[in-house]
């Protein structure tokens, strides 16, 4: 599983995968909203960093070389 979603098939074609997932109801709008809001996201980094320093949530996020999103094609 990657990010809570079951693997439906081998990742033979990333375009096919994207098409499949973006055709779920509401997904195209969600992705469009995220893309449009990216500038605000970067501008809000200092607020997020201050919140993290203050609240110190118990969370370890690891994303990189071994993240399933980066499987070789």
N, C-alpha and C positions, 0 to 999 in steps of 0.2 A: 504494500500500500504506500502511496505517496500523498502526503498532505491530506490524509483521511479519505482518499478516493481509491477504490480497488483498481488494480491493473486489469484492464479489459482485454488487452492483447499485447503482443510484442510491439515495441516502439519502432516500427518499420519506417514510418513516415511522420515526422512531427506535424506537418500540415494537416494530415488526416486526424491526428489526435486533437489538435486545436479545434478543428472543425467539429469533431464529435462533442467535445466539452462545451464549446461556445454555443452549440445548438440546444443546450438545456435551457428551459424557460428562465428568462431573466439574466442569464450569464453575459450576453453581449452588452446589456446596459450596465451591469456591474463593472465589467472590464473597461468600458468607455468612461464611466464615472471615475474609476481609479486613475486612468490615464490623464483625464482632464485635471484631476486634483493633485497630480504629482508635484507641481510647483509649490503648492501650499504645504505639502508634506515636507519638502526640503526646508521651507521657511520655518516649519514648526519643530525641527530637530532640537533647538535649544530648550523648548518647552518640554519635549519628551525626555531629554537628558536630565533636566531639573526634576521632573516627576520621578524618574528612575532613582536619582540620588536620594530624594526625600522618602519615597515609599519602599525602596529596596525589595521589590517583589522576588519571591523565590521561583526563579525561572532560568533555565539554561537553554539558550537557543543556539543550535549548531547548524550552520548551513555552509556548504562548501563542497570540497572534493568528494565526500561520501554521501551527499544529499541525493536522493533518488531522482530529483528533478534534473540532475546533470548526467544521467545515464548516457553512455556512448550509444550512438545510433548505428 
